[in-house]
Amino acid sequence: MVHEDFRKQKKTEELQLDNIIPTSKTSSDDDVFLAPEVNAFGRQFRDYADANNERQKSVEEFYKTQHTNQTLDFVKKMRHEYGKLDKMVMNIWECCELLNEVVDESDPDLDEPQIQHLLQSAEAIRKDYPNEDWLHLTALIHDLGKVLTLPQFGGLPQWAVVGDTFPVGCAFDESNIHHKYFMENPDFNDPNYKTKNGIYSEGCGLENVFMSWGHDDYMYLVAKENGSTLPSAGLFIIRYHSFYPLHKAGGYTHLMDEEDKDNLKWLHVFNNYDLYSKSKVHVDVEKVKPYYMSLIKKVRNFAFISSEDE
């Protein structure tokens, strides 16, 4: 469902993106975001190497299941089913509140409800980039697709919702975390998919690439199909913020086009806050809510899909 009044909103209400990426506040400024050296568990961020750590064991088991099951056929099926966006409508803040019920099992850095992660990311960016309101809103909504784990949205298993994302339909790059588990994936030895380009062509653009299914691609579909006024960089961040093999390891760059390369600069900015803002120190939700509601008014309602009939 796409609201006509959403499509007709005035240009003056849109969130704006400057052509030049501004520098953040310098370290001499007051109230800047300082990235911590360790995560909420006292370990390095995105540390997957400690096999004796109980959380690391559960995270590795998650990736074993994810890498085995995320096939091209599965992705196409999920995109078809959830791309309809025709059974539930709620506003953005209502969806944020639903994330109080979601903890990301793939995340080695945080075990807090996801609404806190959204606000921690957004508030950290807001400190350093106070004039980029589109980026604040992007941070607020980037993980809303994790509602897919809830019963009213189909109750998908976590391996089909969270975790690092990667292209399907081509060879699984070794930059992927726990790459060895792809050997159990039915696509791994398929001659059509096992080459570097697979079903794609070099420079085809990430827009034309099927990504492993999860909250990123779902939220991207929600924003795009509702005629979101977020700039291209905002949509790029939403769809690819979990694509760590690309933006951290430099894999899959052969599939990018020029627009992807421009947008990747903003994703690099965003990722510093998405990753390093994770903390046990909670944001006062009621204190910051009025600001984010003012941004939400600029994009109005998003339509979300539920597995339940109306």
C-alpha positions in Angstrom: 0.0 0.0 0.0 1.4 3.4 -1.0 -0.3 6.5 0.2 -1.0 9.1 -2.6 -0.5 12.0 -0.2 3.0 10.7 0.4 3.8 10.8 -3.3 2.4 14.4 -3.5 4.3 15.9 -0.6 6.0 19.2 -1.4 9.6 19.3 -2.5 10.3 21.8 0.3 9.4 19.2 2.9 12.0 16.7 1.6 15.1 15.7 3.5 18.1 17.2 1.7 21.5 15.8 0.8 24.4 18.1 0.0 26.6 17.0 -2.8 29.7 17.3 -0.7 30.3 15.1 2.3 30.9 17.5 5.2 33.6 16.8 7.8 32.4 15.9 11.2 33.1 18.1 14.3 36.7 18.1 15.4 37.8 16.4 18.6 38.2 19.9 20.2 34.4 20.5 19.9 32.2 19.8 22.9 29.8 17.0 22.9 31.2 14.9 20.0 30.8 11.2 19.6 33.9 9.3 20.8 34.1 5.8 19.5 34.9 3.3 22.3 37.9 0.9 22.0 35.9 -2.2 23.1 32.3 -3.4 22.8 29.7 -3.8 25.5 31.3 -7.1 26.5 34.8 -5.7 26.8 36.0 -7.2 23.6 37.1 -5.9 20.2 34.2 -5.0 17.8 33.2 -7.6 15.3 35.6 -10.2 16.9 34.5 -13.6 15.7 37.7 -15.5 16.6 37.2 -16.5 20.2 35.8 -20.0 19.9 35.7 -20.4 23.7 33.3 -17.5 24.2 29.7 -18.6 24.6 28.3 -15.6 22.6 30.8 -16.2 19.9 29.8 -19.9 19.7 26.1 -18.9 19.2 27.1 -16.3 16.6 29.1 -18.9 14.6 26.2 -21.3 14.7 24.0 -18.5 13.4 26.3 -18.0 10.4 26.5 -21.7 9.7 22.7 -21.8 9.3 22.6 -18.5 7.4 25.3 -19.4 4.9 23.7 -22.8 4.3 20.2 -21.5 3.6 20.6 -18.2 1.8 20.3 -19.3 -1.8 19.2 -17.3 -4.9 15.9 -19.2 -5.0 15.2 -18.4 -1.4 16.0 -14.7 -1.9 13.7 -14.5 -4.9 10.9 -16.2 -3.0 11.3 -13.8 0.0 11.4 -10.7 -2.2 8.2 -11.8 -4.0 6.4 -12.5 -0.7 7.5 -9.5 1.3 7.7 -7.0 -1.6 3.9 -6.8 -1.8 3.7 -4.5 1.2 -0.1 -4.8 1.2 -1.3 -6.1 4.6 -0.1 -3.7 7.4 0.3 0.0 7.7 2.0 1.6 10.7 4.0 4.7 11.2 7.8 4.7 11.8 7.7 5.3 15.5 5.3 2.5 16.1 7.6 0.2 14.3 10.6 1.5 16.3 8.7 0.6 19.5 8.2 -3.0 18.2 12.0 -3.4 18.2 11.8 -3.4 22.0 11.0 -7.1 21.5 14.0 -7.9 19.2 17.6 -8.8 20.1 20.0 -9.6 17.2 21.5 -13.0 17.7 24.1 -12.4 15.0 25.6 -9.4 16.8 28.8 -10.1 18.8 28.8 -6.5 20.2 25.4 -6.0 21.8 22.5 -7.9 23.3 20.2 -4.9 24.0 16.8 -4.3 22.5 17.2 -3.0 18.9 15.3 0.3 19.6 18.3 1.3 21.7 20.7 0.5 18.9 18.7 2.7 16.5 18.7 5.7 18.9 22.3 5.2 19.8 23.3 5.3 16.2 21.1 8.3 15.3 22.2 10.3 18.4 25.9 9.6 17.7 25.6 10.8 14.1 23.5 13.8 15.2 26.3 15.0 17.5 28.9 15.0 14.7 26.7 15.8 11.7 24.0 18.1 13.2 22.9 19.5 9.8 22.4 16.2 8.0 18.8 15.4 9.1 18.4 12.8 6.4 21.3 10.9 7.9 19.7 11.1 11.4 16.5 9.6 10.1 18.3 7.0 8.1 20.1 5.9 11.3 16.7 5.7 13.1 15.1 3.5 10.5 18.0 1.5 9.1 17.2 -1.6 11.2 13.4 -1.5 11.3 13.2 -4.5 9.0 14.2 -6.6 12.0 10.5 -6.7 12.8 10.5 -9.6 10.4 11.4 -11.8 13.3 8.1 -11.0 15.1 5.0 -13.2 14.6 2.9 -10.4 13.1 5.5 -10.1 10.3 5.8 -13.8 9.6 8.2 -14.8 12.4 11.1 -15.4 10.2 14.1 -17.2 11.7 17.0 -14.9 12.6 19.2 -16.3 9.8 16.7 -14.8 7.4 16.6 -11.4 9.0 19.9 -10.4 10.5 23.6 -10.9 10.1 26.1 -9.7 7.4 24.7 -9.7 3.9 26.2 -10.8 0.6 25.3 -11.2 -3.0 23.7 -14.5 -4.2 23.9 -15.7 -7.7 27.7 -15.4 -7.9 30.7 -16.9 -6.0 30.7 -16.3 -2.3 33.7 -14.1 -1.7 36.2 -15.2 1.0 35.8 -11.8 2.7 32.5 -13.2 4.2 32.6 -14.1 7.9 32.8 -17.8 8.5 33.1 -18.4 4.7 33.7 -22.2 5.2 30.0 -22.7 5.9 29.0 -21.7 2.3 30.3 -25.1 1.2 26.9 -26.5 2.5 24.9 -24.0 0.4 23.3 -25.6 -2.7 24.5 -22.7 -4.8 28.1 -23.2 -3.9 28.9 -25.7 -6.6 26.2 -24.6 -9.1 28.1 -23.8 -12.3 25.9 -20.8 -13.0 26.7 -19.2 -9.7 30.2 -20.3 -8.8 32.1 -17.8 -10.9 33.2 -14.3 -9.7 30.4 -12.6 -11.7 27.9 -15.5 -11.8 24.7 -14.2 -13.3 25.9 -10.6 -13.3 28.2 -8.5 -15.4 31.1 -6.4 -14.1 30.0 -2.9 -13.2 26.3 -3.8 -13.4 25.5 -1.8 -10.3 24.4 -3.2 -6.9 20.8 -2.2 -7.6 20.8 -5.1 -10.1 22.3 -7.6 -7.7 20.3 -10.0 -5.5 21.4 -9.7 -1.9 20.9 -12.3 0.8 17.5 -11.8 2.3 17.1 -9.9 5.5 16.0 -6.7 7.3 18.2 -4.5 5.1 16.6 -5.5 1.8 13.1 -5.5 3.3 13.5 -2.0 4.7 14.9 -0.9 1.4 11.8 -2.2 -0.4 9.5 -0.5 2.1 11.2 2.9 1.7 11.5 2.6 -2.1 8.0 1.4 -2.7 6.5 4.1 -0.5 8.2 6.8 -2.6 10.6 7.8 0.2 12.1 11.2 0.1 15.4 10.0 1.5 18.3 10.7 -0.9 19.9 7.9 -2.9 22.7 7.7 -0.3 20.1 7.1 2.4 18.5 4.2 0.5 22.0 2.8 -0.2 22.8 2.9 3.5 19.6 1.1 4.4 20.1 -1.7 1.8 23.9 -2.3 2.3 24.7 -1.3 5.9 25.2 -5.0 6.7 27.2 -5.7 3.6 30.5 -5.8 5.5 32.3 -7.9 2.9 32.0 -4.7 0.7 32.4 -1.7 3.0 34.9 -3.3 5.4 36.7 -5.9 3.4 36.5 -4.4 -0.1 35.0 -7.5 -1.7 32.5 -7.5 -4.6 33.6 -4.0 -5.8 33.6 -5.4 -9.4 29.8 -5.3 -9.3 29.6 -1.6 -8.4 28.8 1.3 -10.8 29.7 5.0 -10.4 26.6 5.8 -8.3 27.5 3.0 -5.9 31.0 4.3 -5.5 29.6 7.8 -4.6 27.1 6.4 -2.1 29.7 4.1 -0.5 31.4 7.2 0.9 28.3 8.0 2.9 28.0 4.4 4.0 31.5 4.5 5.4 30.5 7.6 7.4 27.4 5.9 8.7 29.1 2.6 9.6 31.4 4.2 12.1 28.3 5.2 14.1 26.3 2.1 13.4 29.1 -0.1 14.8 30.8 1.9 17.5 27.8 3.5 19.1 26.6 0.2 20.5 26.5 0.6 24.3 24.9 -0.6 27.5 24.2 3.1 28.3 20.6 3.7 27.1 19.3 6.7 25.3 16.4 8.5 27.0 13.7 7.7 24.5 11.1 10.3 25.6 13.8 13.0 25.6 14.8 12.5 22.0 11.4 11.4 20.6 10.1 14.9 19.7 13.1 15.5 17.4 12.7 12.3 15.5 9.0 12.7 15.3 9.7 16.0 13.5 11.8 14.1 10.9 9.2 11.4 10.6 6.6 13.9 9.7 8.6 14.7 6.6 8.2 11.1 5.3 4.8 10.3 6.8 3.7 6.6 6.9 5.5 3.6 5.6 3.5 0.5 4.7 4.7 -2.7 6.3 3.7 -6.3 5.4 2.3 -8.8 7.9 1.7 -12.5 7.4 -1.7 -12.1 9.0 -4.8 -11.3 7.0 -6.5 -8.0 7.9 
